């Protein structure tokens, strides 16, 4: 998949998630009114696509090797993160009162950290080689 195709796909997924959220959460069955208190949830709902969009935009102007390394990492990390979040049981005990939020945030933070390291390392390596 090329840079343009990846960027287009991530933009499309972000738009679909955002529109779905607006229709389901902000708009009621009979009327649609934008409540500012629900706006942060739009960011959270669309965040699975926002991070790849952000890193796609960063790597778009870089060399193809940088983009390909990051893309290959994202191809297996994103499904793994979604899978691990889905199999995490909802906890309703007093001792462990967190549910799926902690694993989801942990996977997101790791994704940001590892993606940044991959992009910087590969960019420095290609710059040093003079490709």
C-alpha positions in Angstrom: 0.0 0.0 0.0 1.4 3.4 -1.0 1.6 6.5 1.1 -1.3 8.1 -0.6 -3.5 5.0 -0.2 -2.7 4.7 3.4 -3.3 8.4 4.1 -6.6 8.2 2.2 -7.7 5.0 4.1 -6.9 6.5 7.5 -8.7 9.7 6.6 -11.7 7.7 5.5 -11.8 5.6 8.7 -11.4 8.8 10.8 -14.4 10.4 9.0 -16.5 7.3 9.3 -15.8 7.0 13.1 -16.5 10.7 13.6 -19.8 10.6 11.6 -20.9 7.5 13.4 -20.3 9.1 16.8 -22.1 12.3 15.9 -25.1 10.3 14.6 -25.3 8.0 17.6 -24.2 10.2 20.5 -24.7 13.8 19.7 -27.8 13.6 17.4 -31.0 12.1 18.8 -33.7 10.3 16.9 -35.7 13.5 16.3 -33.2 16.3 16.5 -29.6 17.0 16.2 -28.0 19.5 18.6 -24.3 19.9 19.2 -23.5 19.7 22.9 -20.0 21.0 23.7 -19.8 18.6 26.6 -19.9 15.6 24.2 -17.2 17.0 21.9 -14.2 15.4 23.8 -15.8 12.0 23.3 -15.6 12.6 19.6 -11.9 12.7 19.9 -11.8 9.6 22.1 -14.2 7.7 19.7 -12.1 8.6 16.6 -8.7 8.2 18.3 -8.1 4.7 16.9 -7.8 6.4 13.6 -6.3 9.7 14.7 -2.9 8.3 15.8 -2.3 6.5 12.5 -3.5 9.7 10.7 -1.0 11.8 12.7 1.9 9.4 12.0 0.9 9.1 8.3 1.1 12.8 8.0 4.5 12.9 9.7 6.0 10.2 7.4 4.3 11.4 4.2 7.1 13.8 3.3 9.9 11.4 4.5 11.6 8.7 2.5 9.7 5.6 1.6 11.8 3.4 4.0 10.7 5.4 7.0 7.0 5.1 6.0 7.3 1.4 5.2 9.0 0.6 8.6 6.3 2.5 10.5 3.5 1.0 8.3 4.7 -2.6 8.8 4.8 -2.0 12.6 1.3 -0.5 12.6 -0.1 -3.4 10.5 0.4 -5.8 13.4 0.3 -3.4 16.4 -3.2 -1.9 15.8 -5.0 -5.3 15.5 -3.1 -6.6 18.5 -4.1 -3.5 20.6 -7.7 -3.9 19.6 -7.7 -7.6 20.3 -6.1 -7.2 23.7 -8.5 -4.5 24.6 -11.5 -6.6 23.5 -10.4 -9.7 25.5 -9.8 -7.7 28.7 -12.7 -8.5 31.0 -14.9 -5.8 32.3 -14.1 -5.5 36.0 -16.8 -4.7 38.5 -15.0 -5.7 41.7 -13.9 -3.3 44.4 -10.2 -4.3 44.2 -9.9 -3.9 40.4 -12.3 -1.2 39.4 -10.7 -0.5 36.0 -12.0 -2.2 32.9 -10.9 -1.9 29.4 -9.6 1.7 29.8 -6.2 0.9 31.3 -5.1 -1.7 28.7 -6.4 0.6 25.9 -4.5 3.6 27.2 -1.4 1.4 27.8 -1.4 0.1 24.2 -2.0 3.6 22.9 0.9 5.1 24.9 3.2 2.2 23.8 2.1 2.7 20.1 3.0 6.4 20.3 6.3 5.7 22.0 7.3 2.8 19.6 6.1 4.6 16.5 8.1 7.7 17.4 11.3 5.6 18.0 10.8 3.7 14.7 10.3 6.9 12.7 13.2 8.8 14.3 15.6 5.8 14.1 14.8 5.0 10.5 14.9 8.7 9.5 18.3 9.1 11.0 19.6 5.9 9.4 18.4 7.0 5.9 19.7 10.5 6.4 23.1 9.1 7.5 23.3 6.8 4.5 22.5 9.7 2.2 19.7 7.9 0.3 
